[in-house]
Amino acid sequence: MSSRIVVFGAGGRVGRAAVAEAVRRTHTVTAVVRDPDRHRGLAGAGVDVVRGDATDPGSVAAIAAGHDAAINASARLDVPSEEFFVAAAKALVAGLEATGVRRLVTLGIASTLETAPGVRVMDAPDFPEPYRVFSQGHAAEFDTLVSAGGGLDWLMVVPPMDLDAAGPRTGTYRSARGTLLDGTGHISHPDLAVALLDEIDNPRHRRIQLAVAD
């Protein structure tokens, strides 16, 4: 069944892959970017490109109204990680709940996954500090969703460390709840998009981190 899906961060590699996979499944997509003029190539049959801000609940609500589900692949490198990802989580929860959009699938990062109970990749003593700081933003995003997203059916899909932009679409992947798969692991952008859209079309996991890898 065709749905209306809004994709925040649609201009990035994962966002573009999610838009392409949604169109492949005959969904109608609203692709949200900060500057539509820079992403004119996204527009096409079934895709409307709009300007929006995932950290602004008013912007989220205005854009998401009338949609069935949302994907968040947004990121900013010019804003402190924790500031951005927490603001986005809060805005998405508030904006989506205000418009009745029930399902949110958001993109996580492998360093927040556990290697043992209570021990995350980012907790290793030799984990590089700049990456730890960035990872903390996603960890705080997850905590924010846990505490604030009670009325929203959300899921954080987490790719492995080896995220392959040039890899093919196989249409298959493995998954695990909150734990790292196979060390650095591997998945292509198209197969990550398959995992994101599978959880839109047929939600099987809720309110957790779902690790995926090929």
Residue pairs with C-beta under 8 A, 6 or more apart in sequence:
2 25
2 26
2 27
2 28
3 27
3 28
3 67
3 68
3 69
3 200
3 201
4 27
4 28
4 29
4 30
4 66
4 67
4 68
5 22
5 27
5 28
5 29
5 30
5 67
5 68
5 69
5 70
5 71
5 200
6 29
6 30
6 32
6 63
6 64
6 67
6 69
6 70
6 71
6 101
7 15
7 18
7 19
7 22
7 29
7 30
7 31
7 32
7 70
7 71
7 73
8 15
8 32
8 52
8 54
8 60
8 70
8 71
8 72
8 73
8 74
8 88
8 92
9 15
9 32
9 33
9 54
9 72
9 73
9 74
9 75
9 107
10 16
10 18
10 19
10 29
10 31
10 32
10 33
10 39
10 42
10 49
10 73
11 31
11 33
11 34
11 38
11 39
11 42
12 73
12 74
12 75
13 165
13 189
14 73
14 107
14 159
14 163
14 189
14 192
14 193
15 31
15 71
15 73
15 74
16 42
16 189
17 189
17 190
17 192
17 193
18 71
18 73
18 193
18 196
18 197
19 29
19 31
19 42
19 47
20 190
20 193
21 190
21 193
21 194
21 196
21 197
22 29
22 71
22 197
22 200
23 29
23 44
23 45
23 46
23 47
25 197
25 201
26 46
27 46
27 197
28 46
28 47
28 48
29 46
29 47
29 48
30 47
30 48
30 50
30 63
30 67
31 39
31 42
31 43
31 47
31 48
31 49
31 50
32 50
32 51
32 52
32 54
32 63
32 74
33 39
33 42
33 49
33 50
33 51
33 52
34 51
34 52
34 53
35 51
36 49
36 50
36 51
39 49
40 49
42 49
43 49
50 63
52 59
52 60
52 62
52 63
53 59
53 60
53 91
54 60
54 72
54 74
54 88
54 91
54 92
55 84
55 87
55 88
55 91
56 91
56 95
57 90
57 91
57 94
57 95
57 98
58 95
59 91
59 95
60 91
60 92
60 94
60 95
60 96
61 94
61 95
61 96
61 98
61 99
64 70
64 95
64 96
64 99
64 101
65 99
66 99
67 99
67 101
68 101
68 103
69 101
69 102
69 103
69 104
69 105
69 200
70 92
70 96
70 101
70 103
70 104
70 105
71 104
71 105
71 106
71 107
71 196
71 200
72 88
72 92
72 104
72 105
72 106
72 107
73 106
73 107
74 88
75 84
76 84
80 137
81 133
81 134
81 135
81 136
81 137
81 138
82 136
82 137
82 140
83 137
84 137
85 137
85 138
85 140
85 141
85 144
86 137
86 140
86 141
86 144
88 141
89 106
89 141
89 144
89 145
89 148
89 149
90 144
90 148
92 104
92 106
93 104
93 144
93 145
93 148
93 149
93 152
93 154
96 102
96 104
96 152
97 151
97 152
102 152
102 153
103 152
103 153
103 154
103 200
103 203
104 149
104 152
104 153
104 154
104 155
105 154
105 155
105 156
105 157
105 196
105 199
105 200
106 141
106 145
106 154
106 155
106 156
106 157
107 156
107 157
107 158
107 159
107 196
108 138
108 141
108 142
108 156
108 157
108 158
108 159
108 209
109 134
109 135
109 138
109 158
109 159
110 121
110 158
110 159
110 160
110 161
110 180
110 184
110 185
110 211
111 120
111 121
111 122
111 127
111 131
111 132
111 135
111 138
111 161
112 120
112 121
112 122
112 135
112 138
112 139
112 142
112 158
112 209
113 120
113 121
113 158
113 178
113 179
113 180
113 209
113 211
114 120
114 121
114 178
114 179
114 180
115 121
115 124
115 179
115 180
120 139
121 127
121 135
121 180
122 131
122 132
122 135
122 136
122 139
141 156
142 156
142 209
145 152
145 154
145 156
145 207
146 207
149 207
153 203
153 206
154 206
154 207
155 199
155 203
155 205
155 206
155 207
155 208
155 210
156 208
156 209
156 210
157 192
157 195
157 196
157 199
157 210
157 212
158 209
158 210
158 211
158 212
159 185
159 187
159 192
159 212
159 213
160 180
160 181
160 182
160 184
160 185
160 186
160 187
160 211
160 212
160 213
161 183
161 184
161 185
162 184
162 185
162 186
162 187
163 187
163 189
163 192
164 186
164 187
164 188
164 189
165 188
165 189
166 188
167 186
167 187
167 188
167 189
167 190
167 191
168 188
168 190
169 188
169 190
169 191
169 193
169 194
170 188
170 191
170 214
171 191
171 194
172 191
172 194
172 214
173 187
173 191
173 192
173 194
173 195
173 212
173 213
173 214
174 181
174 212
174 213
174 214
175 181
175 195
175 205
175 210
175 211
175 212
175 213
176 210
176 211
177 205
177 208
177 209
177 210
177 211
178 208
178 209
178 210
178 211
179 211
180 211
181 211
181 212
181 213
182 213
185 211
185 213
185 214
186 213
186 214
187 195
187 212
187 213
187 214
188 214
191 212
191 214
192 212
195 210
195 212
198 204
199 205
199 210
